[in-house]
């Protein structure tokens, strides 16, 4: 009886506890993240530079006398270097997204949240915004003091300077973003006279505000509450995945001691409990509690701890990239690397390579002349005064290359079948034409009913491009 | 804050994907609005399409978090 009562009480407590995070969401404590230097931080900065040079630079590239990369929304055409993609090519976009997904799966299985820690725009912009913050407001201690201080002239000036710098960068980011979808030269012209189109201005401000709020204020909350990948990345992990690990066996029991003291002689582990790993963490967690879903794998705590270990003259790597198995079985780097190739990574990697090859094959064999043939539903087969039968077709021809080309249309399949009128058409560069074609055949050519015919569309002066399209010719009864 | 995120963010993601798919398949110049051909600029049509989708999805998210309230929260006596 008492046991049952206890169990009931226990479950009630549980229920109450489980209600708490739902009804009272976590009240966020503003993090004042301590900045750090070290090998992994350098890697992050390298990736900040690489990704942002690509992001801010790409719209300025020129190719074939036009913007090299332009996802031209109003023309409904995507220009990517030598290629012009049309809505019909959405297949390639889907393949590209699948590649991105499998790339993410593969890297997650091998080395955890590499994307989050080094390349995700959220991380990259947060890093840049925090750098600006540190330059204007000082280090983490000064920033905390400033945040706690009542509003003053100095505080207002610093805040305005910080928001101003963030704002300019955000506007520039918004402008760059819009330049991927709307031609840059037109945007620059409207920027010069400050007369943007309403919607262009809206999207510049929208994306700018997004950057400002996400990188300036929300920061780790985006990763903790908004990112779907952060929630499901755990399923790609296994005991051989590289993650940021605190070596509990080596570190515990933690505690402070004088420099130069051999830790075991005072009954301590290597962790001096300085707490710097917590201060540098952009998501505010304590890595010593083990792997947590909040950990974005940025390795700031590794840099921080290595620095402390150096100063204590202890070996580095109390916090390090390692795997669950490696820590348990005391593996070295060699064993960890030997376990990179395992069914999970091989399957992800195999699929990734296969889809990449399929995409390359698809792009290499992509036809640069596309033809759709639609028969005119209004007149199926018309008898003309000269005794021949006329069928009308509409040819939708797309010239996918950026040169003007002349195409010729021919038809075959019935005795005496021919095209009435013009059979050569000038195609504009990267343009589409809708052409009405009257096809005639003598009544004697075939019995009443429908007969297969074949259109052949060739490019003049280029024998390599010939498109054949089937259709039917109707002989009326 | 959390409630704002829960309403506005998933709806934003889905509206983005939805708008991309919708406007890839459908040319906005072939759309009719209130019985008349759409006469906005393409960029305006895309933007309005996306924002409308966002509002629709946000309404759904709003209803979801509204219905998510447990019995405890609904039965709670008025505290004043």
Interface residues (C-beta under 8 A of the other chain):
Chain A: X19 X22 X23 X25 X26 X28 X73 X74 X76 X87 X90 X93 X182 X197 X198 X199 X200 X202 X203 X221 X225 X226 X228
Chain B: X1 X2 X3 X5 X9 X13 X24 X25 X27 X41 X42 X43 X44 X46 X47 X68 X70 X72 X73
